[in-house]
Amino acid sequence: MTRHRLSLKHALGLVVRLRPSVSPNAGFLAQLRDLEKDLFGRVTLEVEALPRRKEDRLALFEEVDEDGQMNVG
C-alpha cells in the first residue's frame, strides 16, 4: 500500500484475486485501515472481517480487474 500508493481495497483485492483463500483476521484488517487512513486520509474498506466463503470474498473485490486496476462504473 505504501510503496505502490494503493488503497486498502485495491491492495487486498489484488491479493484475494490471486489467492482467494486469503482472509486476514480482524486485528490485521484494523491495522491496514489505520495505515490507509494515515496514508490517504480515508478508508476504502469498511468491513470488520472478510466474508468466510471464498465466493463472497471475491465478490467484495469484483471491481478489481486482472491487471490490478479498479474498474470505475
C-alpha positions, 0 to 999 in steps of 0.5 A: 500500500505504501510503496505502490500508493494503493488503497486498502481495497485495491491492495487486498483485492489484488491479493484475494484475486490471486489467492482467494483463500486469503482472509486476514483476521480482524486485528490485521484488517484494523491495522491496514485501515489505520495505515490507509487512513494515515496514508490517504486520509480515508478508508476504502474498506469498511468491513470488520472481517472478510466474508468466510466463503471464498465466493463472497470474498471475491465478490467484495473485490469484483471491481478489481480487474486482472491487471490490478486496476479498479474498474470505475462504473 
